[in-house]
Amino acid sequence: MAHRRLALALVLALAPLAACERPGPKLPLSELYSPPEGRFVHVSSTDPKGHNHDYLEIPAGDSATLLDLPGPGIVRRLWVTVASSDPDYLRRIALEMYWDGELSPSVEAPLGDFFGDGFAKKHYTALVMGESSGGFYCYLPMPFARHARIVVVNGTGRRIDAFYYNIDVVTGVVLPRNVETLHAWWHRDPRTTSKSPFLIVDARGSGSFVGLTFDVQSAARNFSFLEGNEIYTVDGQRRGEGTGTEDFFNSGWYFDEGTFAGPYHGLLIKNDTLGRIAAYRWFLADRIPFHRSFRLQIEHGAENGEVADYATTAFWYQTEPHARLPALPPPDERRVRPVAIPVSAVMVDSLRPRRRGTSTVLAVPVPRPDRYTPVLYPSWDDPGPLTPVVRPAVAARDSLRVTVTGRLPEAVEARPVREWASAWNVAGPFPSPPAAGRDSSPALGHDFGPERDPDLRASYTGLGGARVRWRRAAAGADGRVDLTRLFKPGDWMLAYGEAFLFSPTARAATLLLGADDGDALWVNGVKVSERQGEHISLPDDVAVPVALKRGWNRVLIKVANLTGGWAFQLRAADPDGVLRWSAVPR
């Protein structure tokens, strides 16, 4: 019995010691109390003479090596801040990173895009990347087995006045035999006219995708490109498609609640005037593994129909060797355009320039005879500002001829001179009940009072038996007459607008109409067009050929609303500049 009690006492005494020898559970930040590994090295731009000149001055066209260190090791932190007089330095300064003696970089991207935003320097603090009150930081681990080299390249065309940097490294660590190194690729399409999705990354090898930055600006200055879905192809197999661009960034409804910066995803810029978006997403909790290849694309709008300037930086880890990354475009071609080239502009490389002495003549096609303002968009390699050059308006029949001396522009827009019918008489509302299962208005074919007697002194029986008369209405600066503001409640009703167009002679002309939704048009009592269906009011959406008589011509428009907004806008193509509009004949 005494022996049993002694044995039990020994077991109870040794049990806590045995428990201490077993490894505890792996908890968040558990490495902070684990035995340290490796040797810490801090590399920076500190003044080697001990003064306060703690930065690099990098001459124009030159580069500087920030890190050149033997391995094995891991870069734990990269921080930089820059003083440059170049307004485009975020795009014209580039970062390059080389691992283990490779000759082509594993990381090559403009400075701003690498740290999250190529458009502007914006304060934000994501988990592994950000710009915190003046400084750019990156905490993505960057392992290297034999050697690490990080280079900054000055493409600004002028001296970088101050480039500060801090890099924290741990050397002498034990790395896996097939360690995956950090890769980053910047890809840009300044004008997405292809019907193919935009390519974010096309990696070859074994690794995992961990994130991207996303800078896009619409040529149409809207957010329709957000209708594009992301498409995943892993190891040669299509692995799914998303539901919309803002959904991909864990947001919704065209980012309807504005900018934010979260640890894994954020929206840094939403500019409604420019149609500009800057966003990021980090796949840290949901990284995407691949064994042979990984391809990520994103549509530019529904069915790739939107024209926009797309630029992304993709981040992934993979084993070496990697497929050679396409070289960065020249620094000037990486710049952000302060003004996007609109969809209506024609790229000069699609034209046939004609030399005339020391000048070049460009013939830009136009949709119809009218007056046009030539707008020239400078080429990417133009050393001057990328702002458009606006020339005086001229008449053009089949093409707009533009004479250029010196460097050719990248694109030319023949911008129509839109003299809107801005003063109107309106009458309504009239009933337009819905037709079951149809996006149309049966009442559009019914002749209400204004069609039988368009006299401005007349009155008519309107919606609900009310008497309605003509009243004055003014169009906005875009030519739109907002019927939503004039007639309530607005859905499933119709109204008329009447104005007068003066012509000094009898002539053929073209009226240019936009309306929401169905519409019909009369000139001097003759119906010249009718359109059913659901539409939005867009400038010059429908071209209607008409015969004008000498003097004042009565123009009557009928607009039938289905649901939602309700408006119309109208003008006449006028190459001779002799037509004029009025609310009453004078």
ABEGO torsion letter per residue (X at the ends): XAAAAAAAAAAAAAAAAAAAABBBBBBBGAAAABBBBEBBBBBBABBAAGBABABBBBBBGBBBBABBBBOBBBBABBBBBBBBABAAAAAABBBBBBBGGBABBABBBBAAAAAGBAABBBBBBBAABEBBGGBBBBABBBBBAABBBBBBBBAAGBBBABBBBBBBBBBGBBBBABBBBBBBBBBBBABBABABBBBABBBBEBEBBAEBBBBBBBAAGBAAAAABBBBBBBGGBBAEBBAEAAAAAGBBGGGAAEBBBBAABBBABBBAAAGBBBBBBBBAAABBBBAABBBBBBBBEBGGABBBBBBBBBBBBBBOBBBBBBBBBBAAAABBBABBBBAABBBAAABBBBBBEABBBBBBBBABBBBBBBBBBBBAABABBABBBBBBBBBBAABBBBBBBEBBBABBBBBBBBBBBABBBBBOBBBBBBBBGBBBBAAAABBBAAAABABAABBBBBBGGBBBBBBBBBBBAAGBBBAAAABOAGBGBBBBBBBBBBBABBBBBBBBBBBOBBBBBBBGGBBABBBBEBBBBBBGABBBBBBBBBEBBBBBBBBBBBBEBBBBBBBBBBAAGABBBBABBX
